[in-house]
């Protein structure tokens, strides 16, 4: 008899947790599992083979959302709750009452006060602790997240990694000369985009690209030089087309979990420069499949080196494909199936 898995996310809405749940729903072995997930409203609903949906109405959203979660819990053997702000506590309490197996993932440092952190989103540490006490298993998505956990919240000892649909970004052409540097993500103060903009005046012969949208877009446009192009927010298909022309990805944020964009660019043979504040060196081998640095001066040094030594760019461009393949959902889903099967 197949195990029934409820995934508590809206797979027709673009958001990191929703996109991940769509991939999980698609890749879970349908010979072993029956899968049910959520859709919000009537737009962008893509049928997935052997996956059923519970619809949440945008009218009377709170009530509709509550009943959808309860319906999923009552149906399931195992429930995955990745969206901590839209998952009703009553649904978690019912899952506990019925002794359902439940789990979630933590995708960032809960106690990071450099941005709106999880404690603030719950209203207090006590409310956050009470919420997670209703979920039997919580997994950090990196070892660094697990390491930084504070008292009151228990995370599992080993990380549960998220994956990437590498086939969506599989333009695999070795980068031989540094012409285009890209940032991909939300345009927020917490992304430390001043570092990215600072590079644009230092390297007038390089083209810089910003893909994404957000509240500081106009500020960034005013500060930018003529060698910067703003592409706005792109879907996966549009993004994959843009990445064909990119040579290097720079993510200047100093507070991340495991940035999915690093895997998406890796799938297109594009290495990344990342800061070392959130444990990126646990999956990137510096100067072999990307670059992990401590300071902005080190970022400039890497770029200078890539300009002067094209072989360095070629080597990292070729090697980074192995990173994408390692974290492809087709591989990562096996870890998820093991977790699902072993939940107590």
C-alpha positions, 0 to 999 in steps of 0.5 A, a space after each residue: 500500500 502506498 504511503 500518503 504524503 501531504 505537501 503543505 505549499 501552493 505549487 502554482 505560486 512562485 516562491 522558494 518553498 512552493 517551487 521546492 514542493 512542486 519538485 518534491 511532488 514530481 520526483 517522489 516515487 509514485 510506486 511508493 507514495 500517493 501525493 497531495 498538495 495545494 494550489 492557490 486560486 485558479 491561475 498557473 495550475 500545471 497538472 502533475 502525473 499522479 499528484 492530486 490538489 486541494 484548492 485554496 480560494 483567494 476569497 475568504 483565504 484564511 478559512 479556505 486555507 485552514 480547511 485545505 490544510 485540515 483536509 490534507 492532514 486527515 488524508 495523509 500518513 506523512 505531512 510536510 509543512 515548509 511554509 511556517 506563516 501560512 500553515 494554521 496551528 490548528 492543522 498542526 494540533 490535529 496532526 498531533 492529535 491523530 498521531 500523524 508523522 510531520 516534518 519541516 525544513 528550516 532554510 535560514 538562520 532563525 536568530 539572524 537579526 540583520 534582517 526580519 528574522 523568524 522570531 520577528 515574523 512569529 511575534 516572539 520567541 515563545 510563539 515560534 517555539 510553540 509552533 515548532 513544538 507541534 512539528 515532530 521533526 525539523 531539519 536544517 537545510 545546511 550544517 551551518 543552520 543546524 550549528 547556529 540553532 539556539 535553545 528551545 528549538 530542536 533540529 535534526 542532527 543531519 541536514 536535509 538538502 534541497 535540490 535544483 531542476 538542473 535540466 531547466 538551466 542546462 545550457 552547459 557551455 564552458 565560460 572562457 572569458 569574463 564578460 558578464 557578471 550577474 546577480 539574481 534575487 530580490 532587491 532588498 537592503 539585506 542582499 548587500 547589493 551596494 557591493 555589487 554596484 561598487 564593482 560596476 564602476 571598478 570594471 567598466 569593460 564588464 557588463 553587469 546584470 541584475 535579475 529580480 525586483 524589489 523595494 530598492 530597485 530605483 535606488 540601485 538604478 540611480 547608483 548604477 553605471 552605464 554597464 548595468 542592465 536591469 532585467 526585472 523578475 524572470 520565470 525559470 524559462 526566461 532566466 535560463 535564456 538569460 544565463 546562456 550569456 552570463 559568465 560569473 554569478 556574484 551573490 553579495 548577501 552575508 545572510 543566506 541558507 543554501 541559495 538555490 540560485 547557486 545551483 541554478 547558475 551552476 547548472 548553466 556552467 556559471 560559478 559563483 562568488 559568495 561570502 563565507 558568513 553562512 557556510 558556503 565552503 561546505 559545498 563549494 571548493 574555493 577556486 575549483 567550483 566557485 569562490 568563497 571569500 570574506 571581504 569585498 577586497 577579496 571579491 575584487 582580487 578574484 575578478 582580477 584573477 579571472 580576467 588575467 587568468 582565463 584558465 581559472 574561469 574555464 576550470 571553475 566553469 567546468 567543475 561547477 557542473 558536478 555541483 549542480 548534478 550532485 544537488 539535482 532533485 533526481 538525486 536529492 529526492 532519495 534522501 527525502 524518501 529515506 527521511 519520509 520512510 524513517 520518520 518516527 
